[in-house]
Amino acid sequence: MVLCHNPHYTIRVDEHWSGEIRYLCWQKPKGILEKPNLVIRNGKCTESPGMDKAEYVFRDGDLTYTLERIVSKGKYATTHIFLEVTDGDNQKSTWKMEEKPLPKYLEGLL
């Protein structure tokens, strides 16, 4: 569904074979073939009718992780991905992420 990264983290949002939406996060320098540092299950996905925006929401204790993927429309479509983490006091931290292409050797496995 989404594979993205920034200088500190690699994040993957996928749909498990059971239909469950999962959030997996690796702290760099770990790669996606290693055990993730964080796995959150039972996420919720909301997509816009035009399929140009998707929001994935995951709860882990008093933290809420929201990954938003926006694809601009037009001839030169660009993908923007943002990660927002909100704590129980509604304090938010936001990071801009970059889309990461799936490595060729994983295309058939995920």
Contacts in CASP RR format, 6 or more apart in sequence:
PFRMAT RR
TARGET T0000
AUTHOR 0000-0000-0000
METHOD contacts of the structure
MODEL  1
MVLCHNPHYTIRVDEHWSGEIRYLCWQKPKGILEKPNLVIRNGKCTESPG
MDKAEYVFRDGDLTYTLERIVSKGKYATTHIFLEVTDGDNQKSTWKMEEK
PLPKYLEGLL
1 13 0 8 1.000
1 14 0 8 1.000
1 15 0 8 1.000
1 21 0 8 1.000
1 45 0 8 1.000
1 54 0 8 1.000
1 56 0 8 1.000
2 11 0 8 1.000
2 12 0 8 1.000
2 13 0 8 1.000
2 54 0 8 1.000
2 56 0 8 1.000
2 67 0 8 1.000
2 69 0 8 1.000
2 81 0 8 1.000
2 99 0 8 1.000
3 10 0 8 1.000
3 11 0 8 1.000
3 12 0 8 1.000
3 32 0 8 1.000
3 99 0 8 1.000
3 100 0 8 1.000
3 101 0 8 1.000
3 102 0 8 1.000
4 10 0 8 1.000
4 11 0 8 1.000
4 67 0 8 1.000
4 81 0 8 1.000
4 83 0 8 1.000
4 97 0 8 1.000
4 98 0 8 1.000
4 99 0 8 1.000
4 100 0 8 1.000
5 11 0 8 1.000
5 28 0 8 1.000
5 97 0 8 1.000
5 98 0 8 1.000
5 100 0 8 1.000
6 95 0 8 1.000
6 96 0 8 1.000
6 97 0 8 1.000
6 98 0 8 1.000
7 28 0 8 1.000
8 27 0 8 1.000
8 28 0 8 1.000
9 25 0 8 1.000
9 26 0 8 1.000
9 27 0 8 1.000
9 28 0 8 1.000
9 95 0 8 1.000
10 25 0 8 1.000
10 26 0 8 1.000
10 28 0 8 1.000
10 30 0 8 1.000
10 31 0 8 1.000
10 32 0 8 1.000
10 100 0 8 1.000
11 23 0 8 1.000
11 24 0 8 1.000
11 25 0 8 1.000
11 26 0 8 1.000
11 67 0 8 1.000
11 83 0 8 1.000
11 97 0 8 1.000
12 23 0 8 1.000
12 24 0 8 1.000
12 25 0 8 1.000
12 32 0 8 1.000
13 21 0 8 1.000
13 22 0 8 1.000
13 23 0 8 1.000
13 24 0 8 1.000
13 56 0 8 1.000
13 67 0 8 1.000
14 21 0 8 1.000
14 22 0 8 1.000
14 24 0 8 1.000
14 110 0 8 1.000
15 21 0 8 1.000
15 22 0 8 1.000
16 22 0 8 1.000
16 41 0 8 1.000
20 41 0 8 1.000
20 42 0 8 1.000
20 43 0 8 1.000
21 42 0 8 1.000
21 43 0 8 1.000
21 44 0 8 1.000
21 45 0 8 1.000
21 56 0 8 1.000
21 58 0 8 1.000
22 39 0 8 1.000
22 40 0 8 1.000
22 41 0 8 1.000
22 43 0 8 1.000
23 38 0 8 1.000
23 39 0 8 1.000
23 40 0 8 1.000
23 43 0 8 1.000
23 56 0 8 1.000
23 58 0 8 1.000
23 65 0 8 1.000
23 67 0 8 1.000
24 32 0 8 1.000
24 36 0 8 1.000
24 38 0 8 1.000
24 39 0 8 1.000
25 36 0 8 1.000
25 37 0 8 1.000
25 38 0 8 1.000
25 39 0 8 1.000
26 32 0 8 1.000
26 34 0 8 1.000
26 36 0 8 1.000
26 37 0 8 1.000
27 37 0 8 1.000
30 36 0 8 1.000
30 37 0 8 1.000
32 103 0 8 1.000
32 106 0 8 1.000
38 60 0 8 1.000
40 58 0 8 1.000
40 59 0 8 1.000
40 60 0 8 1.000
40 65 0 8 1.000
42 58 0 8 1.000
43 56 0 8 1.000
43 57 0 8 1.000
43 58 0 8 1.000
43 59 0 8 1.000
44 56 0 8 1.000
44 57 0 8 1.000
44 58 0 8 1.000
45 54 0 8 1.000
45 55 0 8 1.000
45 56 0 8 1.000
45 57 0 8 1.000
46 54 0 8 1.000
46 55 0 8 1.000
46 57 0 8 1.000
47 53 0 8 1.000
47 54 0 8 1.000
47 55 0 8 1.000
48 54 0 8 1.000
51 71 0 8 1.000
52 70 0 8 1.000
52 71 0 8 1.000
52 72 0 8 1.000
52 73 0 8 1.000
53 68 0 8 1.000
53 69 0 8 1.000
53 70 0 8 1.000
53 71 0 8 1.000
54 68 0 8 1.000
54 69 0 8 1.000
55 66 0 8 1.000
55 67 0 8 1.000
55 68 0 8 1.000
55 69 0 8 1.000
56 66 0 8 1.000
56 67 0 8 1.000
56 68 0 8 1.000
56 69 0 8 1.000
57 64 0 8 1.000
57 65 0 8 1.000
57 66 0 8 1.000
58 64 0 8 1.000
58 65 0 8 1.000
58 66 0 8 1.000
58 67 0 8 1.000
59 65 0 8 1.000
62 87 0 8 1.000
62 88 0 8 1.000
63 85 0 8 1.000
63 86 0 8 1.000
63 87 0 8 1.000
63 88 0 8 1.000
64 85 0 8 1.000
64 86 0 8 1.000
65 83 0 8 1.000
65 84 0 8 1.000
65 85 0 8 1.000
66 83 0 8 1.000
66 84 0 8 1.000
66 85 0 8 1.000
66 86 0 8 1.000
67 81 0 8 1.000
67 82 0 8 1.000
67 83 0 8 1.000
67 97 0 8 1.000
68 81 0 8 1.000
68 82 0 8 1.000
68 83 0 8 1.000
68 84 0 8 1.000
69 79 0 8 1.000
69 80 0 8 1.000
69 81 0 8 1.000
70 79 0 8 1.000
70 80 0 8 1.000
70 81 0 8 1.000
70 82 0 8 1.000
71 77 0 8 1.000
71 78 0 8 1.000
71 79 0 8 1.000
71 80 0 8 1.000
72 78 0 8 1.000
72 79 0 8 1.000
72 80 0 8 1.000
79 99 0 8 1.000
80 96 0 8 1.000
81 96 0 8 1.000
81 97 0 8 1.000
81 98 0 8 1.000
81 99 0 8 1.000
82 94 0 8 1.000
82 95 0 8 1.000
82 96 0 8 1.000
82 97 0 8 1.000
83 94 0 8 1.000
83 95 0 8 1.000
83 97 0 8 1.000
84 92 0 8 1.000
84 93 0 8 1.000
84 94 0 8 1.000
84 95 0 8 1.000
85 92 0 8 1.000
85 93 0 8 1.000
85 94 0 8 1.000
86 92 0 8 1.000
102 110 0 8 1.000
END
